[in-house]
Amino acid sequence: MKGTVNLVLYFSLVLLPARAGSASPTLEDYKTRLTHAATSEDFKETFEEFVLLCRKGEFKLSEKDITEITLIARQKKYAEKVLPRVYSWAAIMFADGRMSEATTYFIESAKLYARQKKQVAEALCWFEVALIHHKAGNFQEAEANYIRALERGRDSLDHRTRINCYNGLALIDREQLEYDSALQGFRRAGNIAIQNKDTAWIAILQGNVGSIYLRTKKYDSSLYYYQENLRLIKKVDELENEIETYIQLARTYLGKELPLQTIKYLDTAEHIITSKVVVLNDFFNPKDHLYETYAKAYAALGDYQKAYTYYQEYHEVAEEKQQRINSSKLRQLTFADEFKQKENELALSHQINENNLLIIKQQRYAVAGSIVIILLLGALVFYAFRTSRQRKQLNKYLKQSNQELQRLNKLKDKLFSVISHDMRGPLANLQSILSLYASGNLNKEEFAVLSDRLNHRIKASGNALDSLLQWAMGELSEINATPSKVNVAELVNRVADQFEENMSVKQISLVTEVPDDLFIWVDKNQMEIVLRNLLNNAIKFSWDKGEISLVATRVDDRVHIILKDSGVGMNDEELSLLFDATTSFSTAGTHHERGTGIGLIISKEMVEKNGGEISVKSEKGSGSVFTVMLPAS
């Protein structure tokens, strides 16, 4: 999201000097000091000193360390005085990857600040919650929290936070195609930037206004605002925004049907990327937009060869970018579910705490020595027992809910990864060709040649998608394999046909030795996925003009399917990661083919679910041999 603020900005730390002459304390030393801090002032001093050292890179904290420190703070009798600060720190520590945890801590911190009547600190917490939801694409929650931050902080908020809130609301309106409302939001944020003479934000908001006119094809207005954006952004040396502005100017000129000017601005953007120190990361990598615009510009000039080349570059960069942030993106797709789960956890936790407080009060009443109080104590003990049992039931329910959520999240990760692995390539190429054809840049003969190459792969992808959905439905309902009698030769031929085009590109020959009367007792759909993953893997890592052999034989009551290639092979370390579900290990193929690392993991699960085994032998530079052993009856 353009123009957002770093999470650490609003929780600046008190810079306390280290004690002179003392040895460098360890992480455990600080945990001990926090544990024994007798007063809130002692705790705060120690905590700020500890956080300062963390910022300097003295300590590498694990999730367990962060949770342990928050637990130490919660157990203090003065907990409410220190917890808001500790929770906001924990939220920042989780914000780069664990969005649901970060959100939970920010919300808890906001509630505690509200009790202390610290409205600005509370507002900043709601603002951070809005940013997390915005990055995750949860626009409804983001909008509600931006508004909540503005209502709590009002004019007491610093000008950049107010700009960020109004800009965030306008960006949401833009994504929802409410362009008039988005313009009002950008201009309101721009007025605040002008009043505070904030050149960087004035430039960014000029560009955001230009984006509205670009989307509505008012190219002259768009050109004016982007040129103003470029003029101002050069004054503050914001290379990332400068690159984006050049690309948007190029898109504007493309809309005005001026491809030469388009290419001029694209060349400038590419020059900045390659010649200056610009860090490309998961959230800033404009090469996909750069190559896509290049492709359209060259197509408009009639240079279809360059246009198609840039389309291929665009899809390659877009795929690589997507795969780099795949796990993060998948977490974003499930973030709304996780957040609801965290809300339920908090509700259960509060209920348990209330029950604990009630038990303590009841026990205090039981101190008196009269017979009436003793009888009352008996009743209270019974009630406490019942409350304790309820608490145990709540804890059991919470544990089961967490386990189910983890299972479903892992399933979603696998499902989206496989869809990305098997479906993106054919669809991306089809999109490129259709775009060129729709714009009139391909004649019918050229279109026919290219479309024939894709036809086979799209049919294969359809079959693959059917099989994948069968597997996903089975996993979601925890249904085991449904075995039947399957002819191995027919199954192998069917899978091999799907990869005819892939093998043709690399000039790879497939040699099969499978008896026509050989059968296995398995779930047919699952075994098709397994063989497809194994053959795709062999093709991916085979050299041009290589050979792949697939041999199937019966050994006692098992059928051995052996797939051998003479490709790049693997060393021992790579072999150890191959079926590890926690790593999603993947390397590029001999043609730089990309993968998700999930195909072989799913294959192993399916083989074992069908009562079989899978093994692999490999040597670096000498290829790999996969052996699948399945029941014959």
C-alpha positions in Angstrom: 0.0 0.0 0.0 1.5 3.3 -1.1 2.5 5.7 1.6 1.9 3.6 4.8 3.9 4.2 8.0 6.3 1.8 9.6 4.8 0.0 12.6 7.6 1.1 15.0 7.1 4.8 14.3 4.4 5.4 16.9 6.0 3.5 19.7 9.3 5.3 20.1 11.5 4.0 22.9 13.2 5.8 25.8 16.9 5.7 25.0 18.4 4.6 28.4 22.2 4.3 28.7 23.6 0.9 29.6 25.1 0.6 33.1 28.7 1.6 32.9 31.2 -1.1 33.9 28.8 -4.0 33.8 29.1 -7.1 31.6 26.7 -7.3 28.7 23.5 -8.8 30.1 21.9 -11.8 28.3 18.3 -12.4 27.3 17.8 -14.6 30.4 19.2 -11.9 32.6 16.5 -9.5 31.4 13.8 -12.1 31.9 15.0 -12.5 35.5 15.1 -8.8 36.1 11.6 -8.4 34.7 10.3 -11.3 36.9 11.7 -9.7 40.1 10.8 -6.1 39.3 9.0 -5.0 42.5 7.4 -1.8 41.1 5.9 -0.7 37.8 8.7 1.9 37.5 11.4 -0.8 37.9 9.6 -3.0 35.3 9.3 -0.1 32.8 12.9 0.9 33.1 14.2 -2.6 32.6 11.8 -3.3 29.8 12.7 -0.1 27.8 16.4 -0.9 28.2 15.7 -4.4 27.0 13.7 -3.3 23.9 16.5 -0.8 23.0 19.0 -3.6 22.9 16.6 -5.6 20.8 16.4 -2.8 18.3 20.2 -2.7 18.1 20.2 -6.4 17.2 21.7 -7.6 20.5 19.0 -10.3 20.9 17.3 -12.6 18.5 13.8 -13.4 19.9 11.7 -16.4 19.2 7.9 -16.4 19.4 8.3 -18.3 22.7 10.5 -15.5 24.1 7.9 -12.9 23.2 5.1 -14.8 24.7 7.1 -15.5 27.9 7.8 -11.8 28.4 4.1 -10.9 28.0 3.2 -13.6 30.5 5.7 -12.1 33.0 4.0 -8.8 32.7 0.5 -10.3 33.0 1.4 -11.9 36.3 2.4 -8.6 38.0 0.1 -7.1 40.6 0.6 -3.8 38.7 0.0 -5.5 35.4 -2.5 -2.9 34.0 0.2 -0.2 34.3 2.8 -2.0 32.1 0.7 -4.3 29.9 -0.4 -1.7 27.3 3.3 -1.0 26.4 4.3 -4.7 26.5 1.4 -5.7 24.3 2.1 -3.0 21.7 5.8 -4.2 21.6 4.6 -7.8 21.2 2.3 -6.7 18.4 5.2 -5.0 16.6 7.3 -8.1 16.9 4.6 -10.3 15.4 3.5 -7.7 12.7 5.9 -8.9 9.9 4.5 -12.4 9.7 1.9 -13.4 12.4 -0.9 -11.0 11.6 -3.5 -12.5 13.8 -1.2 -12.4 16.9 -0.2 -8.8 16.1 -3.8 -7.8 15.8 -4.8 -9.5 19.0 -2.0 -7.8 21.0 -2.8 -4.4 19.4 -6.5 -4.8 20.3 -5.7 -5.7 23.9 -3.3 -2.8 24.2 -6.0 -0.4 22.9 -8.5 -1.6 25.4 -6.1 -1.1 28.3 -5.1 2.4 27.0 -8.8 3.2 26.9 -9.2 2.3 30.6 -6.4 4.6 31.4 -8.0 7.4 29.3 -5.0 7.6 27.0 -6.9 8.3 23.8 -4.0 9.1 21.5 -2.2 5.8 22.4 -5.4 3.9 22.0 -6.0 5.6 18.6 -2.5 4.6 17.4 -3.3 0.9 18.3 -6.5 1.0 16.3 -4.6 2.6 13.4 -2.0 -0.3 13.4 -4.9 -2.8 13.4 -6.3 -1.0 10.3 -3.0 -1.2 8.5 -2.7 -5.0 9.2 -6.3 -5.6 7.8 -5.6 -3.3 4.8 -2.5 -5.2 3.8 -4.4 -8.5 4.2 -7.2 -7.2 1.9 -9.8 -7.1 4.7 -11.2 -3.8 3.6 -14.3 -3.7 5.8 -12.3 -4.3 9.0 -9.6 -1.8 7.8 -12.2 0.9 7.1 -13.8 0.5 10.5 -10.5 0.7 12.4 -9.3 3.7 10.4 -12.5 5.5 11.4 -12.1 4.4 15.0 -8.5 5.7 15.1 -9.7 9.1 13.8 -12.5 9.3 16.3 -10.3 8.3 19.3 -7.4 10.5 18.5 -9.1 13.5 16.6 -6.8 16.5 16.2 -4.4 15.2 18.8 -2.9 12.7 16.4 0.2 13.7 14.5 -0.4 14.8 11.0 1.1 11.8 9.3 -1.2 9.4 11.1 -4.2 11.4 10.1 -2.9 11.5 6.5 -2.5 7.8 6.6 -6.0 7.2 7.8 -7.6 9.4 5.2 -5.4 8.0 2.5 -6.1 4.4 3.6 -9.9 5.1 3.5 -9.5 6.6 0.0 -7.4 3.6 -1.2 -10.2 1.3 -0.1 -12.8 3.4 -1.9 -10.6 3.3 -5.0 -10.4 -0.6 -4.9 -14.2 -0.6 -4.6 -14.5 1.7 -7.7 -16.0 4.5 -5.6 -13.9 7.1 -7.4 -15.6 10.3 -6.3 -15.3 9.3 -2.7 -11.7 8.3 -3.2 -10.9 11.7 -4.7 -12.4 13.5 -1.7 -10.3 11.3 0.6 -7.0 11.9 -1.2 -7.7 15.7 -1.4 -8.6 15.8 2.3 -5.3 14.0 3.2 -3.5 16.3 0.7 -4.8 19.4 2.5 -3.3 18.1 5.8 0.0 17.5 4.1 0.0 21.0 2.6 -0.8 22.6 6.0 2.2 20.8 7.5 4.5 21.3 4.4 5.1 17.6 4.1 6.5 17.4 0.6 6.8 13.6 0.4 3.1 13.2 1.3 2.0 16.0 -1.0 3.8 14.2 -3.9 2.3 10.8 -3.0 -1.3 12.1 -2.8 -0.9 14.0 -6.1 0.0 10.6 -7.6 -3.0 8.9 -6.0 -5.3 11.6 -7.5 -3.6 10.9 -10.8 -4.4 7.2 -10.4 -8.1 7.9 -10.3 -8.0 9.9 -13.5 -5.9 7.1 -15.1 -8.5 4.5 -14.2 -11.3 6.7 -15.5 -9.3 7.3 -18.8 -9.0 11.0 -18.2 -5.5 10.9 -19.4 -4.7 14.7 -19.6 -5.8 15.2 -16.0 -3.8 12.1 -15.0 -0.7 13.3 -16.8 -0.9 16.7 -14.9 -1.1 15.1 -11.5 1.6 12.5 -12.2 4.0 15.2 -13.5 3.4 17.2 -10.3 4.0 14.0 -8.3 7.3 13.5 -10.2 8.4 17.1 -9.7 7.9 16.9 -5.9 9.1 13.4 -5.3 12.5 14.2 -6.8 13.0 16.8 -4.0 12.8 14.2 -1.2 14.8 11.5 -2.9 12.1 8.8 -2.6 13.4 6.3 -5.3 10.6 3.8 -4.8 7.9 6.4 -5.4 9.9 7.9 -8.3 10.0 4.5 -10.0 6.2 4.0 -9.6 5.5 7.5 -10.9 7.6 6.8 -14.1 5.7 3.6 -14.7 2.3 5.4 -14.1 3.3 8.2 -16.5 4.2 5.5 -19.1 0.7 3.9 -18.6 -0.9 7.3 -19.1 1.0 7.9 -22.4 0.0 4.4 -23.4 -3.7 5.4 -22.8 -3.1 8.5 -25.0 -1.8 6.1 -27.7 1.7 7.5 -27.6 3.8 4.3 -27.4 7.2 6.0 -28.0 6.7 8.3 -24.9 5.5 5.2 -23.0 8.8 3.4 -23.7 10.8 6.5 -22.8 9.4 6.6 -19.3 9.7 2.8 -18.9 13.4 3.0 -19.9 13.9 5.6 -17.2 12.2 3.5 -14.5 14.3 0.5 -15.5 17.5 2.5 -15.5 16.8 3.6 -11.9 16.1 0.0 -10.8 19.3 -1.3 -12.3 21.7 1.5 -11.6 20.7 2.7 -8.2 20.4 1.0 -4.8 16.7 0.0 -4.8 15.8 -2.9 -2.6 13.1 -5.0 -4.2 11.1 -7.0 -1.8 7.7 -8.8 -1.3 5.8 -5.6 -1.2 7.8 -3.5 -3.7 8.7 -5.2 -7.0 7.3 -3.2 -9.9 9.0 -5.3 -12.6 5.8 -7.1 -13.4 4.0 -3.8 -14.2 7.1 -2.6 -16.0 7.2 -5.6 -18.4 3.5 -5.7 -18.9 3.4 -2.0 -20.0 6.5 -2.6 -22.3 4.6 -5.5 -23.9 1.6 -3.3 -24.7 3.7 -0.5 -26.0 5.6 -2.7 -28.4 2.4 -4.3 -29.5 1.0 -0.9 -30.3 4.2 -0.2 -32.4 3.6 -3.5 -34.3 6.7 -5.2 -32.9 4.9 -8.4 -31.9 8.1 -10.3 -31.2 9.2 -7.9 -28.5 5.7 -7.7 -27.2 5.4 -11.4 -26.8 8.9 -11.6 -25.2 7.9 -8.9 -22.7 4.6 -10.7 -22.0 6.6 -13.8 -21.2 8.9 -11.8 -18.9 5.9 -10.2 -17.2 4.4 -13.6 -16.4 7.7 -15.0 -15.2 8.3 -12.1 -12.9 4.7 -12.1 -11.7 4.9 -15.8 -10.9 8.2 -15.5 -9.1 6.9 -12.5 -7.1 3.8 -14.5 -6.2 5.8 -17.5 -5.1 8.2 -15.4 -3.0 5.2 -14.2 -0.9 3.2 -17.3 -1.3 3.1 -18.4 2.3 2.5 -14.8 3.4 -0.3 -14.4 0.9 -1.9 -17.6 1.9 -1.8 -16.4 5.5 -3.6 -13.3 4.4 -6.2 -15.3 2.6 -7.0 -17.1 5.9 -6.4 -14.1 8.1 -10.1 -13.2 8.6 -10.7 -16.8 9.9 -7.7 -16.6 12.2 -8.8 -13.2 13.5 -12.3 -14.5 14.3 -10.6 -17.5 16.1 -8.4 -15.1 18.1 -11.5 -13.1 19.1 -13.1 -16.3 20.3 -9.9 -17.2 22.2 -9.9 -13.8 23.9 -13.6 -14.1 24.8 -12.9 -17.5 26.3 -9.9 -16.2 28.1 -11.8 -13.4 29.7 -14.6 -15.8 30.8 -12.0 -18.0 32.4 -10.4 -15.1 34.2 -13.7 -13.9 35.4 -14.4 -17.4 36.8 -11.0 -17.4 38.5 -11.7 -14.0 40.1 -15.1 -15.3 41.3 -13.5 -18.3 42.9 -11.0 -16.1 44.7 -13.8 -13.9 46.1 -15.7 -17.0 47.2 -12.7 -18.4 49.0 -12.1 -15.1 50.8 -15.7 -15.2 52.2 -14.9 -18.7 53.6 -12.3 -17.4 56.0 -14.8 -16.8 58.8 -15.2 -19.5 61.5 -19.0 -19.6 62.1 -21.0 -22.6 61.2 -23.2 -20.6 58.8 -20.1 -19.5 56.9 -18.7 -23.1 56.9 -22.0 -24.3 55.4 -21.7 -21.5 52.9 -18.1 -22.5 52.2 -19.3 -26.0 51.3 -21.7 -24.5 48.8 -19.1 -22.3 47.4 -16.6 -25.2 47.1 -19.2 -27.1 45.1 -19.8 -24.0 42.9 -16.0 -23.6 42.5 -15.7 -27.3 41.5 -18.5 -26.8 38.9 -16.8 -23.6 37.6 -13.5 -25.4 37.4 -15.0 -28.2 35.4 -16.6 -25.6 33.1 -13.2 -23.9 32.7 -11.6 -27.3 31.8 -14.3 -27.8 29.2 -13.7 -24.4 27.8 -10.0 -25.1 27.6 -10.6 -28.4 25.9 -12.9 -26.8 23.4 -10.3 -24.1 22.7 -7.6 -26.7 22.2 -9.8 -28.6 19.7 -10.7 -25.5 17.9 -7.0 -24.5 17.5 -6.1 -28.0 16.2 -8.9 -27.9 13.7 -7.9 -24.4 12.5 -4.3 -25.5 12.1 -5.4 -28.6 10.1 -7.6 -26.4 7.8 -5.0 -23.8 7.4 -2.4 -26.4 6.3 -5.0 -27.8 3.9 -5.6 -24.4 2.4 -1.9 -23.8 2.0 -1.5 -27.1 0.1 -4.6 -26.5 -2.0 -3.7 -23.0 -3.1 -0.1 -24.0 -3.7 -1.0 -26.9 -6.0 -3.5 -24.8 -7.9 -0.7 -22.2 -8.3 1.7 -25.0 -9.4 -0.5 -26.7 -12.0 -2.8 -23.9 -13.3 -0.9 -20.6 -13.5 1.3 -21.4 -16.5 -1.3 -22.4 -19.1 -3.7 -19.6 -18.0 -1.0 -17.0 -18.0 0.1 -17.9 -21.5 -3.5 -18.0 -22.7 -4.1 -14.5 -21.2 -1.0 -13.1 -23.1 -2.2 -14.5 -26.4 -5.8 -13.4 -26.0 -4.6 -9.9 -25.0 -2.5 -9.6 -28.1 -5.3 -11.0 -30.3 -8.0 -8.7 -28.7 -5.8 -5.7 -29.4 -5.4 -6.6 -33.0 -1.7 -7.4 -32.7 -2.0 -11.0 -33.9 -3.6 -12.1 -37.2 -5.6 -15.3 -37.4 -2.7 -17.4 -38.7 -0.4 -16.3 -35.8 -3.2 -16.8 -33.3 -3.8 -20.4 -34.6 -0.2 -21.3 -34.3 0.1 -20.1 -30.7 -3.3 -21.4 -29.6 -2.5 -24.9 -30.8 0.4 -25.0 -28.5 -1.8 -24.2 -25.6 -4.8 -26.3 -26.4 -3.3 -29.5 -25.1 -2.0 -28.0 -21.9 -5.3 -26.4 -21.0 -7.1 -29.8 -21.5 -4.5 -31.4 -19.2 -5.0 -28.6 -16.7 -8.8 -29.2 -16.7 -8.2 -32.9 -15.9 -5.7 -31.9 -13.2 -8.1 -29.5 -11.6 -10.8 -32.2 -11.5 -8.4 -34.5 -9.7 -7.3 -31.8 -7.4 -10.8 -30.9 -6.3 -11.5 -34.6 -5.7 -8.5 -34.6 -3.3 -9.4 -31.3 -1.6 -13.0 -32.5 -0.9 -11.7 -35.7 0.6 -9.3 -33.8 2.8 -11.9 -31.2 4.0 -14.3 -34.0 5.0 -11.4 -36.3 6.2 -12.6 -39.0 3.8 -10.0 -41.8 3.2 -9.1 -43.1 -0.2 -11.7 -45.0 -2.1 -9.8 -47.8 -3.8 -10.8 -49.7 -6.9 -9.1 -51.9 -9.5 -7.0 -49.6 -11.8 -5.1 -50.6 -14.9 -1.6 -49.3 -14.5 -0.9 -49.0 -18.3 -4.0 -46.9 -18.9 -3.2 -44.7 -16.0 0.4 -44.1 -17.1 -0.6 -43.4 -20.7 -3.2 -40.9 -19.5 -0.7 -39.0 -17.4 2.0 -39.1 -20.1 -0.4 -37.6 -22.6 -0.9 -34.6 -20.3 2.9 -33.8 -20.5 3.4 -34.4 -24.2 3.9 -30.7 -24.9 6.3 -30.3 -21.9 8.5 -33.1 -23.1 8.4 -31.9 -26.7 9.8 -28.5 -25.6 12.8 -30.1 -24.0 13.0 -32.9 -26.6 12.8 -35.5 -23.8 11.9 -39.1 -24.6 9.7 -41.1 -22.3 10.3 -44.9 -22.3 7.6 -47.0 -20.6 7.6 -50.7 -19.7 4.2 -51.4 -18.2 2.4 -54.8 -18.9 -1.2 -54.3 -20.2 -2.6 -56.8 -17.6 -1.0 -55.1 -14.5 -3.5 -53.8 -12.0 -3.3 -51.9 -8.7 -5.9 -51.5 -5.9 -5.9 -47.7 -5.2 -8.0 -44.5 -5.5 -7.7 -43.7 -9.2 -7.9 -39.9 -8.8 -5.3 -39.8 -6.1 -2.9 -42.0 -8.0 -3.2 -39.8 -11.1 -2.2 -36.8 -9.0 0.8 -38.8 -7.7 2.0 -39.9 -11.1 1.5 -36.4 -12.6 3.6 -34.8 -9.8 6.4 -37.4 -10.2 6.5 -37.1 -14.0 6.3 -33.3 -13.9 9.2 -33.3 -11.4 11.3 -35.6 -13.7 10.7 -33.3 -16.7 11.4 -30.2 -14.7 14.9 -31.4 -13.7 15.8 -33.3 -16.9 18.3 -31.7 -19.4 17.3 -31.1 -23.0 17.3 -34.3 -25.1 17.3 -36.4 -21.9 15.4 -39.7 -21.3 12.9 -40.7 -18.6 12.0 -44.3 -18.0 8.9 -45.6 -16.3 8.8 -49.3 -15.4 6.1 -51.1 -13.5 6.4 -54.7 -12.2 4.6 -56.9 -9.8 6.5 -58.2 -6.7 4.5 -60.6 -4.6 1.4 -58.7 -3.5 2.8 -55.2 -4.5 3.2 -53.3 -7.7 6.4 -51.3 -8.0 6.3 -48.2 -10.3 9.8 -46.9 -10.9 10.3 -43.5 -12.5 14.0 -42.7 -13.4 15.5 -39.6 -14.9 19.1 -38.6 -15.8 18.7 -35.0 -14.7 20.4 -32.7 -12.2 19.9 -35.1 -9.2 20.0 -34.2 -5.5 22.5 -34.3 -2.6 21.8 -35.7 0.8 20.7 -32.4 2.3 18.2 -31.9 -0.5 16.9 -35.4 -0.2 16.3 -34.9 3.6 14.0 -31.9 2.8 12.1 -33.5 -0.1 9.1 -34.8 1.9 9.3 -32.4 4.8 5.9 -30.7 5.1 7.4 -27.9 7.3 9.8 -26.6 4.6 8.0 -26.7 1.2 11.5 -27.2 -0.3 11.7 -26.2 -4.0 14.4 -25.5 -6.6 14.3 -24.2 -10.1 14.3 -26.6 -13.1 16.8 -26.8 -16.0 14.7 -24.2 -17.8 14.2 -22.1 -14.6 10.8 -23.7 -14.1 9.3 -22.7 -10.8 7.6 -24.9 -8.3 6.0 -24.7 -4.8 7.7 -27.7 -3.2 4.3 -29.1 -2.2 3.7 -31.6 -5.0 5.9 -34.4 -3.6 4.6 -33.8 0.0 1.0 -34.3 -1.2 2.1 -37.3 -3.3 3.6 -39.0 -0.2 0.4 -38.4 1.7 -1.7 -39.9 -1.0 0.5 -42.9 -1.5 0.4 -43.7 2.2 -3.3 -43.2 2.4 -3.7 -45.9 -0.3 -1.6 -48.3 1.7 1.6 -47.8 -0.3 5.1 -46.5 0.2 7.3 -44.0 -1.8 11.1 -43.8 -1.7 13.8 -41.9 -3.7 17.4 -42.4 -4.5 19.5 -39.7 -6.1 23.0 -38.4 -6.7 24.0 -34.9 -7.7 24.5 -34.8 -11.4 23.3 -38.4 -12.0 19.5 -38.0 -11.9 16.9 -39.4 -9.5 14.9 -42.7 -9.1 11.5 -42.6 -7.5 9.9 -45.9 -6.5 6.2 -46.2 -5.6 5.0 -49.5 -4.1 1.2 -50.0 -4.1 -1.1 -52.9 -3.3 -2.0 -55.2 -6.2 -5.2 -56.4 -4.5 
